[in-house]
Amino acid sequence: MLHWAMKSLWAQKATLAAGSGGVAAAFALVLLLDAVFAGESKQIVAYIHNTHPDVWVMQRGVSNMHMATSFVWDWKAERIAALPEVERATPILYLNTVIQAGTRNWFAYVVGVRPGERRAGPWSIAVGKGTTGPEEIVLPEVLARVAGLSLGDTASIANKRFHIVGLSRQTFSMANSIAFVDFDDLADLLSARGTVSYILVDAKPGHDPQALAAKITRSVEQVSALPQQVFRDNDFNMAMKMGVEIILIMTVIGTALAVLIVAFTAYSMTDARRRELALIKALGVPNRAVYSAVVMQTLTLTGLSYVMVIAAGAILLPGLERLVPQLTLEVTPSALLRVAAIAVGGAALAALIPAYQVARVDPVSAFNR
Amino acid sequence: MDKPVLKADHISKSFGQGHTAVRAVDDVSLAVSPGELVLIMGPSGSGKTTLLSMLGALLHPDTGRIQLGDVDITPLNERQLPRIRAERIGFIFQAFNLLDALNVEENILFPAQLVAGGAAAARPRALELMARLRLAERRHALPRTLSGGEKQRVAIARALINQPALILADEPTGNLDSQSGQEVMMVLYDIARDEGRSIIMVTHDPRVEEVADRVLWLEDGRLQKRRASPHDWTACPVCHMRVDINRMDFAAEHRGHVYRLCSSRCRERFLDDPDAFVSGSIS
């Protein structure tokens, strides 16, 4: 039966190609959405991930960075730096705002870094310098390319113009890019002289970040201190909360589309074979075996589509990232597994329709002339 | 007499309900002995296919009993009947009904996977059948490349692969030219004679009668005595339309002759003035 099912499937090449192509397109949509979401989520925590201090210190009640506001008196940074477990305490100012670059506005994290300070600045520079002086800015390389800007051009934040002195890598995101400016410039923009937003704390070797965070919270008033991993997870979860519903809806739409295409293809293929189904039932093939054959055909169609998606993804995704540099795509093993699970579940669901058809095929109709 | 391969006792089958109910098969009884070639003939819509479907365990009779060898198949359900069909019955159809995606050998072996031993055990027999039915050269050919005669020979080989005691053939020569039809008939005749398999065949082909052991005439769902000449015609004396000479529905007598009329309207006109019509009629 399996032999007949597979040969029968293969014999309908045009239907097979159209069906598996359609299903592959639907799966590709699901996978692409997931890859965009995973890539963007990763980029949202890129600053936290790449600066990687042991402990983050911020205003009490604040527990993350994305869409948050935090102000701490600057002398608290000095007090933290004086703790015996602390190797270094690097304060930054931070503003979640819009940068006017070229003809467009770009949502961005603007990080104010003290002159000459590299610890909290960009971690990978494509061109120019990584530190900023007054009225200077380091922009993401991708943002500058899309906006048509280069070193020496200007970008504005709240009507204040900055000269581009450096272009950084791994700092672009469609939701929130990362730009670096002079600490005092950002303090003036925020009217927040004498304050810092976050303090990046590096512990001396051998000291536990969690214990250090607890000590800072105890010994410095009105601050929260969180170990790197906790702070990163908080930010990541916040980003997920903000985008997950949209992605979930899109995934459901993509999945439903895939199931519909599989079901329609399986229906068409089964309908075209009604006479043969009647014949094999007349010859003595039990209903159970006919169902199995139809399910196997549906699973094969879906499996073929899945392989097509994986192959197409491996070939096209790197090119897509080059073609659309704004996209940060991250295809994770869990996403591949998820789409595989969707494929199997969808195929099983889609097989219900041809199974219903099979049940309705009357073997007596094999006598139809 | 040998124990019958098939025995049907007073089987009936109706379709529809109430005013629309049609009694397709009405109280039919028959028995078929091993090696017997039985024809079922009759006009279109007489219930031949319904009868064949019931004898082939594809349709349950409303009443009556069907026994295949030593098994009463009447009480069996849809889970049990497929195995009976696979093991005990071979089917041959007018439209050949080969599986398009499978080649000649695979089509012949298809029913073998449904019985003990499977296709592997049946392969020697498939080779033997292909040789016997002159299909050996075409064993890897797909059905779309075969002639009508070759397709029907493949269907015959498929029907024989599991060595069933009974073969049901529905108009096996209906889609073939006369030479291919003749060839297929002789193959079926040889199968009945040489292998002792019983064949029940529905056909309109008068040539088959020459090789059949028995001809059953089914009309209006009932087995009836076959008329000597089912194609004996006369003309309606009123409108000159063709009328079956054996039908007496609208007959009228005039001056010692019986006249067959086509309808009640013509009969009324005839009876009004018989002499106006009798001169040109054939009684």
Interface residues (C-beta under 8 A of the other chain):
Chain A: M1 H3 W4 K7 S8 W10 A11 R275 E276 L279 I280 K281 A282 L283 G284 V285 P286 N287 P363 V364 A366 F367 N368 R369
Chain B: T49 L52 S53 G56 L58 L59 E78 R79 P82 R83 I84 R85 A86 E87 F91 F93 Q94 A95 N97 L99 D100 A101 L102 E106 F110 P111 Q113 L114 R158 D170 E171 G174
